[in-house]
Amino acid sequence: MKNTIKNKSGIALFFVIATIAVISIIITGMIVFMRGEVHHSENYVDSTVALLLAEAGVEETLFTIKSQMNDAGNPFYNLITKEDEGSLDVDLTRLSKGAENVAPLVEGGNIKAKLSWQLDKKAVEELVGKGVPRDIARQGTITINSMGIFHNTKKQVEVKKTLKALLLKGPISANALGMIAPDHGLYFKLANRDSFKIEDFDFWDPWGFIIKGGKTFMKEGLAADLPKWLMLTKMKDELEHPWLDMGMGWTGWNGGADLSQTELEYANNPITRGYYKWQGLLSWPWWRKTSSELYSSNTRKIEEYEDKAVNVYPAQVYKALANRVIDPTEKRSDSKYFTSINFQEAFGRNEVNYKDVLPMYGWGDWRTVKNNFSKYFGNPTKAHDTSRAVEINGLTYVKGDVFLEGWVKGQGLLVVEGNVYIGGDVLMLDDDAGNQSCLGIIALKSPEDSSNENPNTGKVIYEPHHDNDWSRFGITHPFRNLSPMLEGSIYAQGGMQLKTDSQMKKLCNMDIVGNLAVDYFDRREMPNDIRITYYNWQSVLERNSDYDYTVDKKQDYTNLYELAILKELVSWREVEAVL
């Protein structure tokens, strides 16, 4: 009986132990399963966060491109605007590490990105075909590889998008017809070498030439003699021994050229001064002639000006843009505007004829002038009547010779393919609206005239005259027109000339308020003393909103780009994390 009980007790223990073991296995399995599920859940969360970080890196890269694209020092700018292809790393530390007062996107997360660029030449050609200038259009594909890292889990995505960049338009630049060389008081390309020479034995008032203000350009340069008086006054600070140096000429008072009040420019040969320089007591001779020194400290070498840079254009350009054209070679009826003009001196002593010219005579009639003094002793002149001023507005083109004298009003250019004869003062008169007037005279050579030094056309010719009907008394002032005042901008392709048989020819001087430009300058052909007081008439012309004679318009572009990143994806895919 006892043995039977003992056997039953051993069986119960076995079942108890077996039950415990099975329960333990089940519990262990459940624990392992649950831990696996937790691990998988953690990996899923980490992967999801890493993927979201990678996508955030794509958006941040796009934002970085847009915000930094127009910084010329930024690698994005150079890559997209100058290279056909290439790649660069993108700094995204502000997402992963944050910035001042800005927390990181995810604590413990990290983001890396790389941008690649590939120019689409076919797309660029399509833009060019639509009229977009080739040098301002850029279009291609940007590829962004962005990798997000979170708890050692990495996810990387690759996104491709189309990027188009066009330079933003700036102001329209245009070359417009205007005053010739408006920044210069004197402008010429070639000059006779003796133009500013003082003859040693010129006892009768050597010719003087003075430029006041503006710039002076001489393409081939020139040697200008200095008179003693100039050396002791305006040029004394430019010379080493102004009191001991000797000037050129006999009188020492006048002649040569006073260029001390202008900025001097030359392109090929320099502008120099000529005088006898003191060599010192121990040298012989004590004075030695020099002509190798630059005229002044304001003398500098520059690049030659292009014609359009100083508003010089061919005749056909002026003709095509003119609002008034007088050309008897194309329109026979225009020949009626040309006639001959005759002026006689008092008592019929001398006369001057201007043959076959278009008259532009701006003096009035002294008879219409109210006498401000007394009915019998007042002596009004034609200059007192301003009612007949020559009106020049816009661009007037004349094929043939023109005679010009008197009051001028309006804002415009007078372009003459021929010669311009000036008989006396040419003075500006405010227009009918009270605006300041301005005149540009442009004398062009005929196509048949190929001579440079002695042309027959393209000249501005000063031919003074007396006038027996100038005033009430009818007696011409003996010095009338000896020193005319010319207000305006003058360009003479064939040069400037004094033409007169008067015995007082040596007294014919000239004042120009504006500037003078010629292709060939021969001082011997011009009035004796010339003074040019620089004035920028171009600025007056530009204030006239109705004046618009544009030769060629060009749309300028800034260095800024209008950037467009298309919303449509070329592709999006998750790739192996390799960044």
C-alpha positions in Angstrom: 0.0 0.0 0.0 2.8 2.4 0.8 4.6 1.6 -2.4 1.5 2.5 -4.4 1.3 6.0 -2.8 4.9 6.7 -3.4 4.6 5.9 -7.1 1.6 8.3 -7.5 3.6 11.1 -5.8 6.3 10.9 -8.4 3.9 11.2 -11.3 2.3 14.4 -9.9 5.7 16.1 -9.6 6.5 15.3 -13.2 3.2 16.8 -14.4 3.8 19.9 -12.3 7.3 20.4 -13.7 6.1 19.8 -17.2 3.3 22.3 -16.8 5.7 24.9 -15.5 8.1 24.3 -18.4 5.3 24.6 -21.0 4.0 27.8 -19.4 7.6 29.2 -19.3 8.0 28.4 -23.0 4.8 30.1 -23.8 5.6 33.1 -21.7 9.1 33.4 -23.2 7.7 33.1 -26.7 5.2 35.8 -25.9 7.9 38.0 -24.6 10.2 37.4 -27.6 7.2 38.1 -29.9 6.3 41.2 -28.1 9.9 42.5 -28.1 10.1 41.8 -31.8 6.9 43.7 -32.4 8.3 46.6 -30.3 11.5 46.5 -32.3 9.7 46.5 -35.6 7.5 49.3 -34.4 10.6 51.3 -33.4 12.3 50.6 -36.8 9.1 51.7 -38.6 9.0 54.9 -36.6 12.7 55.6 -37.2 12.4 54.8 -40.9 9.4 57.0 -41.2 11.1 59.9 -39.4 14.2 59.4 -41.5 12.1 59.4 -44.7 10.3 62.6 -43.6 13.7 64.2 -42.8 14.9 63.3 -46.3 11.8 64.8 -47.9 12.3 67.9 -45.7 15.8 68.1 -47.1 14.4 68.2 -50.6 12.1 71.1 -49.8 14.9 72.9 -47.9 17.2 72.5 -50.9 14.5 74.0 -53.2 14.1 76.9 -50.8 17.9 77.4 -50.6 18.1 77.5 -54.4 15.4 80.1 -54.7 16.6 82.3 -51.8 20.3 82.2 -52.7 20.1 82.0 -56.5 20.7 85.7 -57.2 23.8 85.9 -55.1 26.6 86.0 -57.6 29.0 84.7 -55.0 26.9 81.7 -54.2 27.8 78.3 -55.8 24.2 77.8 -56.9 24.4 80.9 -59.1 27.6 79.9 -60.7 26.5 76.3 -61.2 23.1 77.0 -62.8 24.1 80.1 -64.8 27.6 79.3 -66.0 27.9 75.5 -66.2 26.3 72.9 -68.4 26.4 70.3 -65.7 27.8 69.7 -62.2 26.9 69.0 -58.6 27.5 70.4 -55.1 26.7 69.6 -51.5 23.9 71.5 -49.8 24.3 72.9 -46.3 21.2 71.8 -44.3 22.6 72.2 -40.8 19.9 74.5 -39.8 17.4 71.7 -40.1 19.3 69.1 -38.2 21.0 71.4 -35.6 18.7 74.4 -35.6 19.7 78.0 -35.5 19.4 80.9 -33.0 16.0 80.8 -31.4 15.0 77.9 -33.8 15.0 74.3 -32.6 16.2 71.5 -34.9 13.5 69.8 -37.0 13.8 66.5 -35.0 16.1 66.0 -32.0 18.8 63.5 -32.8 18.0 63.7 -36.6 20.4 64.5 -39.3 20.0 65.5 -43.0 22.4 65.5 -45.9 21.7 66.6 -49.5 23.4 66.9 -52.8 22.3 68.9 -55.8 23.1 68.0 -59.5 22.4 70.2 -62.5 22.1 69.2 -66.2 21.5 71.8 -68.9 18.7 70.9 -71.3 20.1 72.3 -74.6 17.0 71.3 -76.5 14.8 73.2 -74.1 17.1 76.2 -74.4 16.8 76.1 -78.2 13.0 76.0 -77.8 13.1 79.2 -75.7 15.4 80.9 -78.3 12.9 79.9 -81.0 10.2 81.7 -79.0 12.2 84.9 -79.1 14.1 84.7 -75.9 17.7 85.9 -76.3 20.2 83.0 -76.1 22.4 84.6 -73.5 19.7 85.1 -70.9 17.9 81.8 -70.9 18.8 78.7 -68.8 16.7 75.6 -68.6 17.5 72.1 -67.4 17.0 69.4 -64.8 18.0 69.6 -61.1 18.4 66.3 -59.2 18.2 66.4 -55.4 19.5 63.5 -53.4 18.5 63.9 -49.8 19.2 61.5 -46.9 17.6 61.5 -43.5 19.2 59.8 -40.5 17.3 59.0 -37.3 18.6 56.6 -34.6 21.0 55.0 -37.1 18.2 54.5 -39.6 18.9 56.0 -43.1 16.4 56.8 -45.8 17.4 58.6 -49.1 15.1 59.9 -51.8 16.0 61.2 -55.3 13.8 64.0 -56.8 14.1 65.4 -60.3 12.5 68.7 -61.3 12.7 71.1 -64.2 14.4 74.5 -63.5 14.1 77.5 -65.8 16.0 80.8 -65.2 15.6 84.0 -67.2 17.5 87.2 -66.6 15.2 89.9 -65.4 14.7 92.8 -67.8 16.3 96.1 -67.0 15.7 99.6 -68.5 15.7 99.9 -72.3 18.9 101.4 -73.5 18.9 103.2 -76.9 21.3 105.2 -79.0 19.5 108.4 -80.0 20.4 111.1 -82.4 21.6 114.2 -80.5 24.3 116.8 -80.2 27.7 115.6 -81.4 30.2 114.9 -78.5 28.0 116.6 -75.9 30.7 116.1 -73.1 33.4 117.9 -75.1 34.1 121.5 -75.7 36.4 120.6 -78.6 36.4 117.3 -80.5 38.4 116.4 -83.6 40.1 113.4 -85.1 42.9 114.9 -87.2 44.4 118.3 -87.3 46.9 120.2 -89.4 50.2 120.1 -87.5 50.5 124.0 -87.6 47.1 124.6 -86.2 48.3 125.9 -82.9 51.7 127.2 -84.0 52.8 130.8 -83.2 55.0 132.2 -86.0 58.1 133.8 -84.7 57.5 137.2 -86.4 53.8 137.5 -86.3 53.6 141.1 -85.4 49.9 141.5 -86.0 47.9 139.7 -83.2 48.7 136.0 -83.4 45.6 133.8 -83.4 44.3 132.8 -80.0 42.3 129.7 -79.2 40.6 129.2 -75.8 38.6 126.3 -74.5 36.7 126.9 -71.3 35.2 123.8 -69.6 34.2 120.4 -70.9 36.7 117.9 -72.4 38.9 118.2 -75.4 39.6 115.2 -77.6 42.3 115.0 -80.3 42.7 111.5 -81.7 46.1 112.1 -83.2 47.2 114.7 -80.7 48.9 118.0 -81.4 51.7 120.4 -80.4 50.3 123.7 -79.0 52.7 126.6 -78.6 52.5 128.6 -75.4 52.6 132.4 -75.3 54.5 134.0 -72.4 51.5 135.6 -70.8 49.7 132.2 -70.6 52.9 130.7 -69.0 52.9 133.3 -66.3 49.2 133.1 -65.5 47.1 129.9 -66.0 50.1 127.6 -66.8 52.5 128.8 -64.1 51.8 125.8 -61.9 52.3 123.4 -64.8 55.9 124.6 -65.7 59.1 124.1 -63.9 60.5 127.6 -64.5 57.5 129.8 -65.6 59.4 133.0 -65.1 62.6 131.9 -66.9 61.0 129.8 -69.6 60.4 131.7 -72.8 57.2 131.6 -74.8 56.7 131.3 -78.5 56.2 134.2 -80.8 57.1 137.9 -80.8 54.4 139.5 -78.7 54.1 136.9 -76.0 50.5 137.9 -75.4 48.3 135.8 -77.7 48.4 132.8 -80.0 48.8 129.1 -79.7 46.2 127.5 -77.6 44.9 128.0 -74.1 43.8 124.5 -73.1 44.4 125.0 -69.4 40.7 125.0 -68.5 39.7 121.8 -70.1 40.4 118.0 -69.7 42.6 116.8 -72.5 42.2 113.4 -74.2 44.1 111.7 -77.0 44.0 108.3 -78.5 47.2 107.8 -80.5 49.7 110.7 -80.4 49.9 112.9 -77.2 48.9 116.6 -76.9 52.0 118.5 -76.1 53.2 122.0 -75.4 55.8 124.0 -77.2 58.1 126.6 -75.6 61.7 127.4 -74.9 62.7 125.7 -71.6 65.3 127.2 -69.3 68.3 124.8 -69.1 70.2 126.4 -66.3 73.2 128.8 -66.1 75.7 126.0 -66.6 74.1 124.7 -69.8 74.4 126.1 -73.3 72.2 127.2 -74.9 70.4 128.5 -71.8 67.0 127.9 -73.5 66.1 124.9 -75.6 62.9 124.4 -77.5 60.8 121.6 -76.3 57.6 120.0 -77.6 57.7 116.6 -76.0 56.0 117.5 -72.6 52.3 116.7 -72.1 50.3 119.9 -72.3 49.2 119.8 -68.7 48.5 117.4 -65.8 45.0 117.0 -67.1 46.2 115.3 -70.3 45.5 111.6 -70.6 45.4 108.8 -73.1 42.1 107.0 -73.7 40.6 104.5 -76.2 39.3 106.1 -79.4 35.6 106.9 -79.3 33.3 105.0 -81.5 31.2 107.2 -83.7 27.9 106.3 -82.1 29.4 106.9 -78.6 29.6 110.6 -79.6 26.3 110.6 -81.6 27.8 110.5 -85.1 25.9 108.5 -87.6 25.8 108.1 -91.4 23.7 110.5 -93.4 21.0 107.9 -94.2 20.3 107.4 -90.5 19.5 111.1 -90.1 17.5 111.2 -93.2 15.4 108.1 -92.3 14.5 109.5 -88.9 14.0 113.1 -89.9 10.5 114.6 -89.4 11.3 117.2 -92.2 13.3 116.3 -95.3 14.3 118.8 -98.0 16.0 116.9 -100.8 15.6 118.3 -104.4 17.5 115.3 -105.8 14.6 113.1 -104.8 11.7 115.6 -104.9 12.0 118.2 -107.5 9.5 120.5 -105.9 11.9 121.0 -103.0 14.2 123.0 -105.2 11.8 126.0 -104.7 13.2 126.4 -101.2 16.7 127.2 -102.4 17.5 130.8 -103.5 20.3 133.3 -103.6 20.7 136.0 -100.9 22.4 139.3 -101.3 23.6 141.7 -98.6 24.9 145.2 -99.4 26.9 147.5 -97.2 25.7 151.1 -96.7 26.2 153.4 -99.6 26.5 150.4 -101.9 30.2 149.9 -101.2 30.4 146.1 -100.8 28.1 143.2 -101.2 28.1 139.5 -100.2 26.1 136.8 -102.1 25.1 133.4 -100.9 24.2 131.4 -103.9 21.6 128.6 -104.1 21.1 128.2 -100.3 18.1 127.4 -98.1 17.6 130.6 -96.2 17.2 130.4 -92.4 17.3 134.1 -91.4 16.1 134.7 -87.9 16.4 138.5 -87.7 13.2 140.5 -87.8 12.4 144.0 -89.2 13.4 147.1 -87.3 10.3 148.9 -88.6 8.1 146.7 -86.4 10.0 147.6 -83.2 8.6 150.1 -80.9 11.1 152.9 -80.3 12.0 152.9 -76.6 14.0 156.2 -76.8 12.5 158.7 -79.1 10.8 158.7 -82.4 13.5 160.4 -84.2 16.8 159.5 -82.4 16.2 155.8 -81.5 17.9 153.3 -83.8 16.3 149.9 -83.5 17.9 147.0 -85.3 16.6 143.8 -86.8 17.9 142.0 -83.7 15.2 143.8 -81.7 12.4 142.0 -83.5 12.2 138.4 -82.4 9.0 137.6 -84.2 10.7 135.9 -87.2 13.0 133.5 -85.3 13.9 130.4 -87.2 12.1 127.5 -85.6 13.8 124.1 -85.5 12.1 121.4 -83.7 13.0 117.7 -83.9 15.2 116.6 -86.8 15.4 118.6 -90.0 17.4 117.1 -92.9 18.5 119.2 -95.9 20.3 118.0 -99.0 22.1 121.1 -100.2 23.6 124.3 -98.7 22.0 126.3 -95.9 22.3 129.9 -94.8 21.8 130.5 -91.1 21.8 133.7 -89.0 19.8 135.3 -86.3 17.4 134.1 -83.6 16.6 130.4 -83.4 14.0 128.7 -81.2 12.9 125.2 -80.5 14.8 122.0 -79.6 16.3 120.1 -82.5 19.0 119.2 -85.0 19.7 120.7 -88.3 21.5 118.1 -90.5 22.8 119.4 -93.8 24.4 117.3 -96.5 26.3 120.1 -97.9 27.7 123.4 -96.4 26.3 125.6 -93.7 27.0 129.3 -94.3 26.7 131.4 -91.2 26.4 135.2 -91.8 26.4 136.5 -88.2 25.2 135.7 -84.7 23.2 132.6 -84.1 21.4 133.1 -80.8 18.9 130.9 -78.9 15.5 132.3 -78.1 13.0 130.6 -75.7 10.3 128.8 -77.5 6.6 129.9 -77.4 6.0 127.8 -74.3 8.9 129.5 -72.5 11.2 126.5 -72.6 14.9 126.9 -73.3 15.8 126.3 -76.9 18.8 124.4 -78.3 20.3 123.8 -81.7 22.7 121.2 -83.0 24.2 121.9 -86.4 25.6 118.8 -88.3 27.3 119.4 -91.6 28.0 116.2 -93.6 30.0 115.7 -96.7 28.4 114.6 -99.9 29.0 110.9 -100.8 31.0 112.1 -103.9 33.3 114.2 -101.7 36.1 111.8 -100.5 38.7 114.4 -99.6 39.7 114.7 -95.9 42.0 117.7 -95.8 40.4 119.9 -98.5 36.7 118.9 -98.9 34.2 121.0 -100.7 31.2 119.9 -98.6 30.4 119.1 -95.0 31.8 122.5 -93.9 30.5 125.2 -91.5 31.6 128.4 -93.3 31.6 131.7 -91.5 31.0 134.4 -94.2 30.3 137.7 -92.5 28.4 140.5 -94.2 27.2 144.0 -93.6 23.6 145.0 -94.1 22.4 148.4 -95.3 19.0 147.7 -93.8 20.2 146.5 -90.5 18.9 149.5 -88.5 16.7 152.7 -88.9 19.7 154.9 -89.7 20.8 152.6 -92.5 24.5 153.0 -91.7 26.2 149.7 -91.0 28.3 149.5 -87.9 31.9 149.0 -89.1 32.5 146.2 -86.7 29.2 144.3 -87.2 29.7 140.6 -87.5 33.5 140.8 -86.8 33.0 138.8 -83.6 29.9 136.6 -83.9 28.3 134.7 -81.1 27.3 131.1 -82.0 25.1 129.4 -79.5 24.7 125.6 -80.1 26.5 122.4 -80.8 28.5 122.5 -84.1 29.8 119.4 -86.0 31.5 120.0 -89.3 32.7 116.8 -91.0 34.6 118.8 -93.6 36.0 121.3 -91.2 35.3 125.0 -90.4 36.3 127.9 -92.5 36.3 131.7 -92.6 35.4 133.1 -96.0 35.7 136.9 -96.6 37.5 139.4 -98.7 37.1 142.1 -96.1 40.2 144.2 -95.3 39.3 143.6 -91.7 39.6 139.9 -92.0 42.3 139.8 -89.4 39.8 141.1 -86.9 37.2 138.3 -87.5 37.0 136.4 -84.2 34.4 134.0 -82.9 32.7 133.1 -79.6 31.0 129.6 -79.4 28.8 128.8 -76.5 28.4 125.0 -76.7 31.0 122.9 -78.5 32.8 122.4 -81.8 33.5 119.0 -83.4 35.3 118.4 -86.7 36.8 115.5 -88.5 39.7 117.6 -89.9 40.9 120.7 -88.1 42.9 123.3 -89.9 43.4 126.4 -87.8 44.5 128.5 -90.9 41.0 128.1 -92.4 39.1 129.4 -89.4 38.4 132.8 -87.8 41.3 134.2 -86.0 40.6 134.3 -82.3 38.2 131.5 -81.2 36.8 131.1 -77.7 34.7 128.1 -76.9 32.7 128.2 -73.7 31.5 124.7 -73.1 27.7 124.2 -72.6 25.9 120.9 -72.7 23.0 121.6 -75.1 22.3 117.9 -75.1 20.8 118.2 -71.6 18.4 120.8 -72.9 17.4 118.5 -75.8 16.8 115.6 -73.5 14.4 117.6 -71.3 12.1 117.8 -74.3 9.7 114.8 -73.9 8.6 115.1 -77.6 12.2 114.6 -78.9 12.7 110.9 -79.5 14.9 109.9 -82.5 16.1 106.5 -81.5 18.6 104.8 -83.8 18.5 101.4 -82.1 16.8 100.2 -79.0 18.2 97.4 -76.9 16.6 95.7 -74.0 19.1 95.6 -71.2 19.0 92.8 -68.6 20.0 92.8 -65.0 22.3 90.2 -63.4 19.3 88.9 -61.5 17.4 85.8 -62.6 13.7 85.0 -62.5 13.8 81.5 -61.2 11.0 79.0 -61.9 11.1 75.4 -60.5 8.2 73.5 -62.0 5.9 71.8 -59.5 5.5 68.8 -61.7 8.0 66.0 -60.8 10.1 64.5 -63.5 10.7 61.6 -61.0 10.6 60.7 -57.3 12.0 57.5 -55.9 13.5 56.0 -52.8 17.1 54.9 -53.4 19.8 53.2 -51.4 21.3 55.5 -48.8 24.8 56.4 -49.9 25.3 60.1 -49.0 
